[in-house]
């Protein structure tokens, strides 16, 4: 074995981009091995979809499409939100709160690599969830969705996960590590319900319908519904603009929480 | 490789406050190329704050921080630095090899995986999941992450706290090896023993100020206080009259005598009270040594004021 003292370290010439790929690869590997993340993230949207969309919903129709199709879009939104919120919220809170993020920050890792790796990880899970929902819907729920509609839905979901990654990041920058999953749940579950992701919006009480436009999940849900042929007044541009605004707000919130960190660290 | 005595990292007039607490108060500190600088001090003295500033993890309230002549947050400065920090929890679902390879990918001239494993005493453990390791093994992985980038400057924040002797000695041995190669190491620790074993130069911090600075021998000479405990009929005033005694205190009927010269004091005690009993002689704890340094620092400051 070559002696450490004598070794002349080899210069590793690699593109600056490679570190982003490596970071993402290990982030995904690390997360796939965590049942506490994988199981709820995959199981909840699938389970709810089977219960409400396939078992009960059957062939009922809502606003021109079958309930199974409607809920395919909204549970995709629900699943993507969960993957992003838990991936970022719980992940960042743990790594920040237990000092691991500090070790990474002290290293020459580009800070953006950390965020992009977590985003990539959320996207992988989002893609898996959407694909599984699609299979369930078309095989057992009588959903007829063209490939192009499915691809458009997937595209919208992938882009639409960004505001929820940002919200998760903001939670991760504020919440204590052991509180973060609870905080995420407290936001995630009511928000999903109130924005019509579990049951169509028009079946919800009036005051919730009025609250809905103030939730980012409503806008992503509506965009998703538009892709499966559920036309509803309100143009896509408004929803996109709302989601961009939420993203900016969440990122600013995250930045504020993050810079607060320097203040309360023990001497 | 580098000229000796040249400064690789420095704090100049740095003050850092956390809310109402002043963690560092106008501290200036030079880290010289090729030395092992130990930052010593009780909890809350400002050791970790100094390291965090030098790593660019924290911004100074005032004053300046430089590493290799640059802002410590510069990628080019970070590329030459490695750090072992106190971490409560490391992601457990990556293998040792994966953790090391990820950190190696951050550096442009990393050590090979094999030499990193060897240097950290982790051979044969590369495929173990981090979560399955023992406490000492986990600490070795953190050490491996600190050195895998082949850094010129290494920060070790209490690297051996709570470690088994084997791992502690392994880390000491590796630190010596790095110093032989001309690397610079900044170490914070509670253990005087560790300072003795490794440090060229010691900076003692207390309440955010430097209270002593010098070689470890110099520091030790200042803190060579010993403590004698006994039960005796002698009154504290009588004991204080012994020339070498620095101070006397009475605790629950027992006398506690501080001195830097135990033998003459003992001789005198036996002479004055042949029935002296329950005798114990101990070195002062590090905490007491600090208190002594701080106290003398204050007296010096007071003298300067009067002069």
Contacts between the chains, C-beta under 8 A, distances in Angstrom:
chain1	res1	chain2	res2	distance
A	1	B	114	6.6
A	1	B	115	8.0
A	1	B	118	6.1
A	2	B	112	7.7
A	2	B	114	7.3
A	2	B	115	6.3
A	3	B	115	8.0
A	4	B	111	7.2
A	4	B	115	4.7
A	4	B	118	6.0
A	4	B	119	4.6
A	4	B	177	6.7
A	5	B	177	5.9
A	5	B	180	6.9
A	5	B	181	6.1
A	7	B	111	6.7
A	7	B	112	7.2
A	7	B	115	5.3
A	9	B	109	4.7
A	9	B	110	6.6
A	9	B	111	5.7
A	9	B	112	7.9
A	9	B	150	4.7
A	10	B	109	7.3
A	10	B	112	7.3
A	11	B	108	6.7
A	11	B	109	5.2
A	12	B	107	8.0
A	12	B	108	6.5
A	12	B	109	6.8
A	12	B	110	6.4
A	14	B	105	8.0
A	18	B	105	7.0
A	19	B	105	5.3
A	19	B	106	6.3
A	22	B	101	7.7
A	22	B	102	6.2
A	22	B	105	4.4
A	23	B	102	7.0
A	23	B	105	7.7
A	26	B	94	6.2
A	26	B	98	5.8
A	26	B	101	8.0
A	26	B	102	4.9
A	29	B	93	7.9
A	29	B	94	6.8
A	29	B	98	6.8
A	30	B	91	5.4
A	30	B	93	5.0
A	30	B	94	5.1
A	31	B	93	7.7
A	33	B	93	3.7
A	33	B	94	8.0
A	33	B	129	7.9
A	34	B	93	5.5
A	94	B	89	6.9
A	95	B	91	7.2
A	97	B	88	7.9
A	98	B	87	6.4
A	98	B	88	4.1
A	98	B	89	3.6
A	98	B	90	7.9
A	99	B	85	6.5
A	99	B	86	6.3
A	99	B	87	4.2
A	99	B	88	5.4
A	99	B	89	7.5
A	100	B	87	5.5
A	100	B	89	6.6
A	100	B	90	5.7
A	100	B	91	6.5
A	102	B	52	8.0
A	102	B	57	5.8
A	102	B	85	5.8
A	102	B	87	7.5
A	103	B	83	6.9
A	103	B	85	5.4
A	103	B	87	5.9
A	103	B	90	7.9
A	103	B	142	7.5
A	103	B	145	7.0
A	105	B	57	5.9
A	106	B	55	4.4
A	106	B	56	7.5
A	106	B	57	5.9
A	106	B	78	7.3
A	106	B	81	7.4
A	106	B	83	4.3
A	106	B	85	6.6
A	106	B	155	7.7
A	107	B	78	6.7
A	107	B	82	7.9
A	107	B	83	7.3
A	107	B	103	6.1
A	107	B	106	5.0
A	107	B	145	7.7
A	107	B	149	7.3
A	108	B	75	5.8
A	108	B	78	4.1
A	108	B	79	4.6
A	108	B	81	8.0
A	108	B	106	4.6
A	108	B	107	6.2
A	108	B	149	7.2
A	109	B	106	4.8
A	110	B	75	7.5
A	177	B	89	7.8
A	262	B	57	7.8
A	262	B	58	5.1
A	262	B	59	6.5
A	263	B	18	5.9
A	263	B	19	6.5
A	264	B	18	6.8
A	264	B	19	7.6
A	265	B	18	7.0
A	265	B	52	7.2
A	265	B	58	7.1
A	266	B	18	8.0
A	266	B	44	7.7
A	266	B	48	7.5
A	267	B	18	6.2
A	267	B	21	6.4
A	267	B	23	3.7
A	267	B	44	5.3
A	267	B	45	7.9
A	267	B	46	5.9
A	267	B	48	6.5
A	267	B	49	4.8
A	267	B	208	7.6
